[in-house]
């Protein structure tokens, strides 16, 4: 099995492990960029991210805690979520293939 | 676990007051730890509250002093979660500000007494766990829960429909946040439970007002209720701000549900349609708010907070809208507090919860 490189750590906010492609959304008007099976990466989310979040297979944010929006929504949807990574929007790029471990709060490059 | 026995007590003992305050401070600390380093939309709570909370807090305090019995009856009209928010959004910090910066005649003991008075009313409205410190937010009696379980038309879940229910839930949450801002979500919704039942545990999500008068949004479906029965989730914990956490996968644990719009029970197709409808409203509303100037956001945020206590104002036969002096204050202060309390990671550190301790004069 190829070795997985840890690229980010944060607060584990919604349990589960999933693989997918990164989609960075800095402006909610970019909601349409999100495709099914994408992993949503944002600084933090606000209500206008609702459509992007409902499509995401996982959510990663720079800011936020266990009861922040992205965390609440990820738990409702049952998708993995890592918050408070501080730099996910800078470290990750669109279409990067990653694995999100929402149980441990770790993001791997695959 | 400290048991509080407040019901029916006319005068609260010093011991009970101490316990209530300790629980309140503990609950606030836990809530802020949960929020972490979090930027709120469209503004931090203090960016708006600083313009009015001393006015509102002293108004409440004056009503209390005038006639405590009448005041108590007025408070009883509010839900426990609104009484909690009255404490953490308005009373504690508002009275401290009034005392320290506005020469308002109140001492620290009076602040503590007032907080415990409000808490004692909240305690009568919940099932033992004041401020959710033990992780529950139970507001229904056993009989009420039994009636719901018995009389609700339940729909059994499968993987697909669980997901649709979750999508509607996040849509309604997002619409609520867009209407009441991140700082005052309980203006339009309350989640309560978990209540033990035969199949596991019942959680109720109640969006009771998704069409507040502060906005021109016309929502045809302003009321939505979700009765959700999950297999037992042992680590599910509520906090004082009506958030809940768990490490379990919620949709996978869902056993059955009932979604009620107005008085109508919804089927899967209707749930999908309502999700799209709420999402459209949310996008429209957030775009509108994002187009507002900071002073307009402050005015709207202030109205949102006052509206949360509309039932109380109604009881006193008063208009729920902020008094003129609040609007004048916003005009005069301009962006003073907006700029002072802009999001900074250092301002949201959990140690700053000291400002929610009514025994301490510290304010950020």
Boltz contact constraints between the chains, C-beta under 6 A:
constraints:
  - contact:
      token1: [A, 15]
      token2: [B, 247]
      max_distance: 6.0
  - contact:
      token1: [A, 44]
      token2: [B, 39]
      max_distance: 6.0
  - contact:
      token1: [A, 46]
      token2: [B, 41]
      max_distance: 6.0
  - contact:
      token1: [A, 47]
      token2: [B, 174]
      max_distance: 6.0
  - contact:
      token1: [A, 47]
      token2: [B, 177]
      max_distance: 6.0
  - contact:
      token1: [A, 47]
      token2: [B, 178]
      max_distance: 6.0
  - contact:
      token1: [A, 47]
      token2: [B, 282]
      max_distance: 6.0
  - contact:
      token1: [A, 47]
      token2: [B, 286]
      max_distance: 6.0
  - contact:
      token1: [A, 48]
      token2: [B, 283]
      max_distance: 6.0
  - contact:
      token1: [A, 48]
      token2: [B, 286]
      max_distance: 6.0
  - contact:
      token1: [A, 50]
      token2: [B, 171]
      max_distance: 6.0
  - contact:
      token1: [A, 50]
      token2: [B, 174]
      max_distance: 6.0
  - contact:
      token1: [A, 50]
      token2: [B, 279]
      max_distance: 6.0
  - contact:
      token1: [A, 50]
      token2: [B, 282]
      max_distance: 6.0
  - contact:
      token1: [A, 51]
      token2: [B, 279]
      max_distance: 6.0
  - contact:
      token1: [A, 54]
      token2: [B, 167]
      max_distance: 6.0
  - contact:
      token1: [A, 63]
      token2: [B, 37]
      max_distance: 6.0
  - contact:
      token1: [A, 63]
      token2: [B, 38]
      max_distance: 6.0
  - contact:
      token1: [A, 63]
      token2: [B, 39]
      max_distance: 6.0
  - contact:
      token1: [A, 64]
      token2: [B, 36]
      max_distance: 6.0
  - contact:
      token1: [A, 64]
      token2: [B, 38]
      max_distance: 6.0
  - contact:
      token1: [A, 65]
      token2: [B, 34]
      max_distance: 6.0
  - contact:
      token1: [A, 65]
      token2: [B, 35]
      max_distance: 6.0
  - contact:
      token1: [A, 65]
      token2: [B, 36]
      max_distance: 6.0
  - contact:
      token1: [A, 65]
      token2: [B, 38]
      max_distance: 6.0
  - contact:
      token1: [A, 66]
      token2: [B, 34]
      max_distance: 6.0
  - contact:
      token1: [A, 66]
      token2: [B, 245]
      max_distance: 6.0
  - contact:
      token1: [A, 67]
      token2: [B, 34]
      max_distance: 6.0
  - contact:
      token1: [A, 67]
      token2: [B, 35]
      max_distance: 6.0
  - contact:
      token1: [A, 67]
      token2: [B, 243]
      max_distance: 6.0
  - contact:
      token1: [A, 68]
      token2: [B, 38]
      max_distance: 6.0
  - contact:
      token1: [A, 73]
      token2: [B, 170]
      max_distance: 6.0
  - contact:
      token1: [A, 75]
      token2: [B, 250]
      max_distance: 6.0
  - contact:
      token1: [A, 76]
      token2: [B, 166]
      max_distance: 6.0
  - contact:
      token1: [A, 76]
      token2: [B, 169]
      max_distance: 6.0
  - contact:
      token1: [A, 76]
      token2: [B, 170]
      max_distance: 6.0
  - contact:
      token1: [A, 76]
      token2: [B, 250]
      max_distance: 6.0
  - contact:
      token1: [A, 77]
      token2: [B, 166]
      max_distance: 6.0
  - contact:
      token1: [A, 78]
      token2: [B, 249]
      max_distance: 6.0
  - contact:
      token1: [A, 78]
      token2: [B, 250]
      max_distance: 6.0
  - contact:
      token1: [A, 78]
      token2: [B, 251]
      max_distance: 6.0
  - contact:
      token1: [A, 84]
      token2: [B, 36]
      max_distance: 6.0
